[in-house]
Amino acid sequence: MSQTPTAPANIWRAADLEGIRVALSIPAQMPAVRAINDAMADLEQLYPDAIPTARRELDAIASIDSKLAGLGPEQLQAPIETRRKAMAPDALPEDGSLPVKKADVIEYDTELLREEITTRYGEGLSIEGALRRQRGSHAQALLLMLPTLANWSRDPQLSGQGSGFTAALERG
């Protein structure tokens, strides 16, 4: 009866460095990888109890990324109105035959058998938008534990470039 060894909860997994890089949209450059490694080492040394939480955030982001990759074009936008122009499903008898006798139909109008469908998309929150919002909140939580990585992120919501608490430096 052999048991597989499990990694202690308060140390990083081998794949966590790459997970952090992808989750925070950090470029794959050596200085950036060193910065991630240093931030991970600092957290492991100063506050190891936060590592399981950081790993859960990484797992949640990876799950959301896989859901985003599986979305089809119809799920990338939120439909607000649907109309269809086609044969109405209940317009004909079950065998699909049209009326053949003059007594059955005086004048046959095929437009009565048609149904029109049009889909219009609006500015509403789509499945993609909702997943991206969830991903952003998990990435923000991860940045709270690894704040030195905010400057390395290419995501404007994470890097502080989109934050309301930054200002341009003036020389005078």
Secondary structure, 3 states (H helix, E strand, C coil): CCCCCCCCCCCCCCCHHHHHHHHCCCCCCHHHHHHHHHHHHHHHHHCHHHHHHHHHHHHHHHHHHHHHHCCCHHHCCCEEEECEEEECCCCCCCCCCCCCCCCCCCCCCHHHHEEEECEEECCCCCHHHHHHHHHHHHHHHHHHHCHHHHHHCCCCCCCCCCCCCCCCCCCC
